[in-house]
Amino acid sequence: MSNKKIEAKDYFLPCPFCGDSELEIVESLFEDSNDCYELVVYCACGAQGPAAKTEDEATLKWNSRVKS
């Protein structure tokens, strides 16, 4: 698994659960993806965004979540 550290202030909204802004894009294996790894935005509290094929798509999905 490879991790790529991204500066949240430049790319990500803070985590909606813990408020942390130091997030990573990581590869994650999903059962419904035929043993393929996909990218997700991941927080140290365990929260993660939707699966994506590219880093840009993962970031967009994380930042496009519904605000409460």
Secondary structure, 3 states (H helix, E strand, C coil): CCEEECCHHHHCCCCCCCCCCCCEEEEEECHHHCCCEEEEEECCCCCECCCECCHHHHHHHHHCCCCC
